[in-house]
């Protein structure tokens, strides 16, 4: 496996950042992430939504000692792209690690518009078509020095 980070090319917050540029960056990062996960026709993505009993899906906040896991399949293109876009957008309440049951490709998200992607060795690295909106870096240490792709596990 190999890991990459896709970052916005600028701070998504601030009065001097036009909303259109922020949305363009979020859309580009979402598309790049989607394309990486769906490469080769992989349509087996899912996310585990941890939530307190009785809480709505994607509530965003939960208590570790109460939360229960709910498996959400992301089989349609719209479902997967919507999940990724909301997870990248720092103003939306959505998170979690999206994983493929078939290929082990995975993506998790930072708080400021980042997507951290784990791909197979034979997969192509994501490439940004517009470096003014998004940049890509190889991040091999994410695999060995973090638990980013392990998902949320309650002790």
Backbone torsions as a table, in degrees:
resi	resn	phi	psi	omega
1	UNK	NA	155.2	176.8
2	UNK	-140.0	153.5	-173.7
3	UNK	-124.5	146.7	178.6
4	UNK	-136.8	156.0	171.9
5	UNK	-119.7	135.6	172.3
6	UNK	-113.1	120.0	-176.8
7	UNK	-115.4	149.0	167.2
8	UNK	-62.8	147.4	-178.9
9	UNK	-80.6	2.4	-178.2
10	UNK	-156.2	166.3	176.0
11	UNK	-69.1	127.7	-177.9
12	UNK	-75.1	-14.2	179.9
13	UNK	-99.2	159.4	173.5
14	UNK	124.6	146.3	-179.3
15	UNK	-69.4	-22.7	-177.2
16	UNK	-88.2	-0.7	-180.0
17	UNK	-99.3	116.3	179.4
18	UNK	-62.1	138.6	-179.5
19	UNK	-58.5	-34.0	180.0
20	UNK	-64.6	-37.6	179.6
21	UNK	-69.1	-40.2	177.4
22	UNK	-61.1	-47.7	-179.6
23	UNK	-65.4	-35.2	177.2
24	UNK	-64.8	-39.9	177.7
25	UNK	-65.3	-46.6	179.1
26	UNK	-59.9	-44.0	-179.9
27	UNK	-64.7	-40.6	-180.0
28	UNK	-66.7	-46.4	179.3
29	UNK	-62.3	-39.9	178.0
30	UNK	-62.6	-43.9	-179.4
31	UNK	-65.4	-43.6	178.9
32	UNK	-62.1	-41.7	179.7
33	UNK	-66.0	-47.4	177.8
34	UNK	-55.1	-49.8	-178.8
35	UNK	-60.3	-38.2	179.1
36	UNK	-67.1	-43.1	-178.8
37	UNK	-69.4	-36.8	-175.5
38	UNK	-91.3	5.6	-178.2
39	UNK	-53.7	136.7	177.4
40	UNK	72.1	15.6	177.9
41	UNK	84.7	15.3	178.4
42	UNK	-67.6	116.2	-178.2
43	UNK	-124.4	30.4	-173.4
44	UNK	-113.7	39.2	-178.1
45	UNK	-85.1	149.0	175.6
46	UNK	-150.6	166.6	175.5
47	UNK	-137.4	148.5	173.5
48	UNK	-100.2	121.2	179.4
49	UNK	-101.2	107.9	176.0
50	UNK	-82.8	127.2	178.5
51	UNK	-149.9	152.4	176.6
52	UNK	-67.2	152.2	177.0
53	UNK	-54.8	131.6	179.4
54	UNK	84.3	-8.6	-179.3
55	UNK	-78.0	151.1	178.1
56	UNK	-70.0	156.0	175.7
57	UNK	-58.5	143.7	178.8
58	UNK	57.4	35.1	179.7
59	UNK	-62.1	-27.6	175.2
60	UNK	95.6	-39.9	-179.3
61	UNK	-120.9	141.6	178.7
62	UNK	-150.2	165.0	177.8
63	UNK	-101.0	125.8	-175.9
64	UNK	-55.5	-35.6	-176.1
65	UNK	-81.5	-9.3	-179.0
66	UNK	-115.4	-28.9	-170.1
67	UNK	-59.7	146.7	177.0
68	UNK	-122.1	145.9	179.8
69	UNK	-82.7	140.8	175.6
70	UNK	-129.2	120.1	-179.1
71	UNK	-82.5	124.1	180.0
72	UNK	-116.0	111.9	176.4
73	UNK	-73.4	141.7	179.9
74	UNK	-119.0	60.9	-171.1
75	UNK	-77.6	-34.3	-179.2
76	UNK	-85.8	155.4	177.3
77	UNK	-59.6	-40.9	-178.1
78	UNK	-64.0	-43.4	-179.7
79	UNK	-62.8	-45.3	-179.2
80	UNK	-66.9	-46.8	-178.3
81	UNK	-64.5	-39.2	177.7
82	UNK	-63.9	-44.2	178.7
83	UNK	-61.0	-46.4	-179.4
84	UNK	-62.9	-47.9	-177.7
85	UNK	-59.7	-45.5	-179.9
86	UNK	-68.0	-29.8	179.1
87	UNK	-75.2	-29.5	178.9
88	UNK	-79.3	-36.8	-175.9
89	UNK	-67.5	115.2	-178.1
90	UNK	-67.3	-11.1	179.1
91	UNK	-95.9	-4.0	-179.8
92	UNK	-100.5	155.5	177.7
93	UNK	-103.4	93.6	179.1
94	UNK	-163.4	141.2	179.4
95	UNK	-161.0	-167.9	178.5
96	UNK	114.4	165.1	177.2
97	UNK	-97.1	121.6	175.0
98	UNK	-89.5	131.9	-175.2
99	UNK	-136.3	149.3	173.9
100	UNK	-95.9	131.0	176.9
101	UNK	-75.1	-18.0	-176.3
102	UNK	-94.2	-38.4	-171.1
103	UNK	-118.3	-7.8	-175.9
104	UNK	68.7	7.5	171.3
105	UNK	-60.4	145.3	-178.4
106	UNK	-150.0	157.3	173.2
107	UNK	-143.0	138.8	171.3
108	UNK	-129.1	171.0	-167.1
109	UNK	-131.3	146.5	172.9
110	UNK	-87.7	179.8	-177.7
111	UNK	-85.4	-14.3	-173.1
112	UNK	-120.8	38.3	174.9
113	UNK	91.8	10.7	-178.9
114	UNK	-88.7	147.0	169.8
115	UNK	-120.7	127.5	178.4
116	UNK	-110.4	114.5	-170.3
117	UNK	-112.4	134.7	173.3
118	UNK	-109.2	119.6	-177.7
119	UNK	-121.6	164.5	175.9
120	UNK	-74.5	158.7	-179.9
121	UNK	-58.0	-36.2	-177.0
122	UNK	-80.7	-7.8	179.0
123	UNK	-74.2	149.1	175.7
124	UNK	-75.6	144.2	175.8
125	UNK	-68.5	143.0	174.8
126	UNK	-64.6	145.3	179.9
127	UNK	-130.2	129.3	179.5
128	UNK	-81.7	125.1	176.1
129	UNK	-78.9	-8.1	-179.6
130	UNK	-145.7	96.8	-177.0
131	UNK	-69.1	-8.7	175.1
132	UNK	-81.5	-13.3	179.9
133	UNK	-111.3	-36.4	-176.8
134	UNK	-151.1	144.3	177.0
135	UNK	-127.0	152.3	-178.4
136	UNK	-119.3	139.5	173.6
137	UNK	-135.8	145.4	174.0
138	UNK	-76.0	133.1	-175.5
139	UNK	-133.6	66.4	-176.7
140	UNK	-60.6	-27.3	-179.2
141	UNK	-67.2	-19.5	177.6
142	UNK	-62.8	-25.6	-179.1
143	UNK	-82.0	-32.0	-174.1
144	UNK	-105.3	-22.8	-173.1
145	UNK	-115.1	6.1	178.2
146	UNK	-138.9	172.2	172.3
147	UNK	-115.4	28.7	-176.5
148	UNK	-53.4	-38.3	-173.2
149	UNK	-97.7	8.0	-179.9
150	UNK	-84.1	-12.5	-176.9
151	UNK	80.6	-176.0	-179.3
152	UNK	-96.2	119.7	-178.5
153	UNK	-120.5	126.6	179.3
154	UNK	-88.0	133.2	177.5
155	UNK	-74.2	NA	NA
